[in-house]
Amino acid sequence: MDFVFASNNSAKTKEMAVLAQAMGHSVTDYRDILKKELAFPEETTDSQLENAQAKASFIHQYLPNDWILADDTGLYLQAFPDRFGVTSSREFKSLQVIGQEAEINYILDLYDQGQERSAYLLAILCACSPIGQLYTGTGKGGVKIATEPRGGELIGGLDDIMEAENGLTLSEMALPELVTYHDRSRALAQVLQEIKATKGPNSF
């Protein structure tokens, strides 16, 4: 399937395109089609699902003939249960933690030696069809925060410190492993399964 991605985050859009391509699908930046950047509606502070649905429906207004894909991803740290989550990006912004390297360093600096490091990224994806029907999927990526960044060539950001079930950070993995363990690819797989169940086996 061909999706248009509803995000103003270039790094996230690129990552989503890499994951989708590895799964046999394509993702295009909505800005490449509209030739401009739009201001999305204000997000909620308590529902990733509503945030993803709102972004997909918003871009659907401008591109009604396309399949629109949107996400909302939160960082969940067991040692800091009252922080980040659905408001991760806003918390970084309010703390003036700007850029992927700064975010990584900020998270690592939160931890003391021996502190509980269980953590995960939770992605909720929403696809909006040309007739406005919404399909959703949820995916968790990672199981704990690594003690230092371990990156690779495909993706970066917080994935550099999010260690998965296989002992590698999400950024360290080669593409086949990444598709298996990444929160957004897991969420996309659910979205595709829901579309297939509704539209039939020949839908893509």
C-alpha positions, -999 to 999 in steps of 0.1 A, spaced: 0 0 0 10 36 -5 6 59 25 11 96 30 26 103 64 10 131 85 40 145 105 62 176 106 90 155 121 114 147 92 134 121 112 102 102 122 89 104 86 122 90 72 122 62 98 86 53 90 94 52 53 124 28 59 102 5 80 73 5 56 95 -2 26 110 -32 43 75 -44 48 66 -40 12 48 -6 14 56 30 8 54 62 29 55 97 14 59 129 33 26 149 30 48 181 27 63 167 -5 28 165 -20 13 197 -7 45 217 -11 40 233 23 40 225 60 7 227 80 1 234 117 -16 203 132 -44 207 158 -34 209 194 -27 174 208 -44 159 239 -23 152 270 -40 119 278 -46 99 246 -21 88 221 -49 72 201 -68 104 198 -37 123 188 -29 98 160 -65 98 147 -66 136 148 -35 140 127 -46 114 101 -80 130 98 -65 165 95 -43 156 65 -72 136 50 -90 170 45 -62 181 22 -55 148 5 -89 130 4 -80 105 -23 -49 91 -4 -44 67 24 -31 89 53 -9 74 81 -2 92 114 14 82 146 18 93 182 47 78 201 54 80 238 84 71 260 76 51 291 102 48 319 94 25 348 117 45 371 98 77 362 61 67 357 47 102 360 68 117 333 70 116 295 45 91 280 19 108 259 35 142 265 71 131 257 78 157 230 62 185 250 82 176 281 114 178 261 104 211 246 94 226 279 128 216 293 145 231 263 160 197 254 163 202 216 176 176 192 181 139 193 215 139 210 203 163 237 172 140 243 195 109 246 218 126 270 190 140 291 174 105 295 207 89 304 215 116 330 182 108 348 195 74 358 217 66 388 239 35 388 218 4 395 185 22 390 156 3 374 160 8 337 129 -10 323 114 12 296 97 11 262 85 32 233 48 29 225 37 38 190 0 41 180 -5 44 143 -37 54 126 -45 50 89 -73 70 73 -88 56 41 -100 78 12 -135 73 25 -125 85 60 -125 51 77 -99 48 105 -77 18 112 -54 16 142 -25 -4 155 -3 -4 186 33 -15 190 59 -15 218 96 -13 211 124 -19 236 125 -33 271 150 -11 289 173 20 286 209 11 277 237 25 297 252 43 267 241 52 231 246 24 206 236 36 172 236 24 136 230 38 101 193 33 95 177 52 124 187 71 155 173 93 182 160 75 213 163 42 195 200 46 202 194 39 239 163 17 237 174 -19 241 151 -46 228 145 -82 238 175 -94 218 200 -73 237 205 -48 209 193 -12 208 167 -6 181 193 15 162 219 -13 162 197 -37 143 199 -47 107 167 -40 88 151 -75 91 155 -75 129 144 -39 131 111 -46 115 106 -74 140 113 -54 171 105 -17 163 74 -1 179 63 16 146 67 -15 124 48 -36 150 20 -9 150 20 -8 112 17 -46 110 -15 -43 131 -29 -15 109 -23 -36 78 -39 -66 94 -70 -46 103 -72 -32 68 -69 -67 53 -95 -81 76 -120 -53 66 -112 -50 29 -103 -86 21 -70 -104 12 -66 -86 -21 -67 -51 -5 -29 -47 -11 
